[in-house]
Amino acid sequence: MLKAGDRVRSAPGEFSEVFFFGHRDPESWHTFVRITTIRGSVLALSEEHLLYIQDSVARVLVPARNVITGMEVVEFSGKASRIDRIERVMMQGLFNPHTYSGTIMVNGILASCFNTVVPPGVGQALLAPERLLYRMGSRLLGGWFDTNTPSCVQRVGSAVRLVGEKIWTSDKRSNPLLD
C-alpha cells in the first residue's frame, strides 16, 4: 500500500515523493467517477477531484464531475488520450496522497493531488509547513486525515472548505470548464 516516503510518477518522465495523505481509508465506500480512455487507461476518482484535461491550447484542471466523453486526458507518454467512457461506480477505499509537486499519475493518467475544496495553489501554500517539517523528519498533521479523523480537525476542514469554495467560485470565471 502506498505510504509517505514512496516516490511516484508525478508527470510524464517525472517522479515526486508522497509526503502526506488527505485521505487514507481502505474500509469506507464511496461513489467515484471512473474514466476509461480509448487506449484502455482507467482512472477512478471522487467527483470533486481535479484532473488534467488537454484542450486545444493547454492543460487545464477540471473536477471529475465535469469531465465528459471526448475530452482528452494526459497519459503516461505525455500524449493526450480521448476519454471513451465515463461511469459512476461505488468502490471501497478513499485515498488522496499528496506529492511535493502537487500532481500524480494514477494508472497512467495525470491528475492533481487536489480537489475543489481548495484551489491547488492555495492547497500547496497551506501544506507548505507540512512539506517543510516532513523534509526535516517531523510531521505537523501526520495521520490526522486518515480514518477516524478527530472532530476538531473535521471542523477546521469544514471551515477551510467554505473558504476554499468562495475562492474557487471566484476563480472559476476564468475557466469555463469548471462550471
Disulfide bonds with the S-S distance in Angstrom:
none
